[in-house]
Amino acid sequence: MTTIKAILGASLWFTLTGCQTVNGSYDQPARIVNPDAESRAALQAAVNEALGTEVMLADDALTNSSILPIERMPTGTMADPVREGLILDKPIRLQLVKNGQDCVLIKMSDGARYPLSNTDCEVE
């Protein structure tokens, strides 16, 4: 019985300590360098996937900072126009990190990760 407890305790310890080292410990805030059409397309696709909708990004998005805030923009129609006033919702925040050689976009609200292909980034 004590052998089983020892084995369970050891495997629990290895599981817990293993999860701590894998959990984004190599993530470092980064920014895109040498952006080109392919890297912009990869970023656009990742942001669209993260938000579940298409958004418009500037050509220099994530080249000066690792944080990309996305403001919510209410949509309206002629029949149901947008009410005037301030939008008090917090912006959606995405962060670019470098993990090893990979550039990864992280949705900060839920931690979802979106690897960017064909993209060069450097640590801030």
Contacts in CASP RR format, 6 or more apart in sequence:
PFRMAT RR
TARGET T0000
AUTHOR 0000-0000-0000
METHOD contacts of the structure
MODEL  1
MTTIKAILGASLWFTLTGCQTVNGSYDQPARIVNPDAESRAALQAAVNEA
LGTEVMLADDALTNSSILPIERMPTGTMADPVREGLILDKPIRLQLVKNG
QDCVLIKMSDGARYPLSNTDCEVE
24 99 0 8 1.000
26 99 0 8 1.000
26 100 0 8 1.000
27 97 0 8 1.000
27 98 0 8 1.000
27 99 0 8 1.000
27 104 0 8 1.000
27 106 0 8 1.000
28 97 0 8 1.000
28 98 0 8 1.000
28 99 0 8 1.000
28 123 0 8 1.000
28 124 0 8 1.000
29 66 0 8 1.000
29 95 0 8 1.000
29 96 0 8 1.000
29 97 0 8 1.000
29 98 0 8 1.000
29 123 0 8 1.000
29 124 0 8 1.000
30 66 0 8 1.000
30 96 0 8 1.000
30 97 0 8 1.000
30 98 0 8 1.000
30 103 0 8 1.000
30 121 0 8 1.000
30 122 0 8 1.000
30 123 0 8 1.000
30 124 0 8 1.000
31 62 0 8 1.000
31 63 0 8 1.000
31 64 0 8 1.000
31 65 0 8 1.000
31 66 0 8 1.000
31 96 0 8 1.000
31 121 0 8 1.000
31 122 0 8 1.000
31 124 0 8 1.000
32 39 0 8 1.000
32 43 0 8 1.000
32 61 0 8 1.000
32 62 0 8 1.000
32 63 0 8 1.000
32 96 0 8 1.000
32 103 0 8 1.000
32 119 0 8 1.000
32 120 0 8 1.000
32 121 0 8 1.000
33 63 0 8 1.000
33 120 0 8 1.000
33 121 0 8 1.000
33 122 0 8 1.000
34 120 0 8 1.000
35 59 0 8 1.000
35 60 0 8 1.000
35 63 0 8 1.000
35 119 0 8 1.000
36 118 0 8 1.000
38 117 0 8 1.000
38 118 0 8 1.000
38 119 0 8 1.000
39 116 0 8 1.000
39 118 0 8 1.000
39 119 0 8 1.000
39 120 0 8 1.000
40 57 0 8 1.000
40 59 0 8 1.000
40 61 0 8 1.000
41 118 0 8 1.000
42 116 0 8 1.000
42 117 0 8 1.000
42 118 0 8 1.000
42 119 0 8 1.000
43 57 0 8 1.000
43 61 0 8 1.000
43 62 0 8 1.000
43 105 0 8 1.000
43 116 0 8 1.000
43 119 0 8 1.000
44 57 0 8 1.000
46 105 0 8 1.000
46 114 0 8 1.000
46 115 0 8 1.000
46 116 0 8 1.000
47 55 0 8 1.000
47 57 0 8 1.000
47 68 0 8 1.000
47 70 0 8 1.000
47 94 0 8 1.000
47 105 0 8 1.000
48 54 0 8 1.000
48 55 0 8 1.000
49 114 0 8 1.000
50 94 0 8 1.000
50 105 0 8 1.000
50 107 0 8 1.000
50 112 0 8 1.000
50 114 0 8 1.000
51 70 0 8 1.000
51 92 0 8 1.000
55 70 0 8 1.000
61 68 0 8 1.000
62 68 0 8 1.000
62 96 0 8 1.000
62 121 0 8 1.000
65 124 0 8 1.000
66 95 0 8 1.000
66 96 0 8 1.000
66 97 0 8 1.000
66 124 0 8 1.000
67 93 0 8 1.000
67 94 0 8 1.000
67 95 0 8 1.000
68 93 0 8 1.000
68 94 0 8 1.000
68 95 0 8 1.000
68 96 0 8 1.000
68 105 0 8 1.000
69 91 0 8 1.000
69 92 0 8 1.000
69 93 0 8 1.000
69 94 0 8 1.000
70 91 0 8 1.000
70 92 0 8 1.000
70 93 0 8 1.000
70 94 0 8 1.000
71 87 0 8 1.000
71 91 0 8 1.000
72 87 0 8 1.000
72 89 0 8 1.000
72 91 0 8 1.000
72 92 0 8 1.000
73 87 0 8 1.000
74 82 0 8 1.000
74 87 0 8 1.000
75 82 0 8 1.000
76 82 0 8 1.000
92 107 0 8 1.000
92 109 0 8 1.000
93 107 0 8 1.000
93 108 0 8 1.000
93 109 0 8 1.000
94 105 0 8 1.000
94 106 0 8 1.000
94 107 0 8 1.000
94 108 0 8 1.000
95 105 0 8 1.000
95 106 0 8 1.000
95 108 0 8 1.000
96 103 0 8 1.000
96 104 0 8 1.000
96 105 0 8 1.000
96 106 0 8 1.000
96 116 0 8 1.000
96 121 0 8 1.000
97 103 0 8 1.000
97 104 0 8 1.000
97 106 0 8 1.000
98 104 0 8 1.000
98 121 0 8 1.000
98 122 0 8 1.000
98 123 0 8 1.000
102 115 0 8 1.000
102 116 0 8 1.000
103 115 0 8 1.000
103 116 0 8 1.000
103 119 0 8 1.000
103 120 0 8 1.000
103 121 0 8 1.000
104 113 0 8 1.000
104 114 0 8 1.000
104 115 0 8 1.000
104 116 0 8 1.000
105 113 0 8 1.000
105 114 0 8 1.000
105 115 0 8 1.000
105 116 0 8 1.000
106 112 0 8 1.000
106 113 0 8 1.000
106 114 0 8 1.000
107 114 0 8 1.000
END
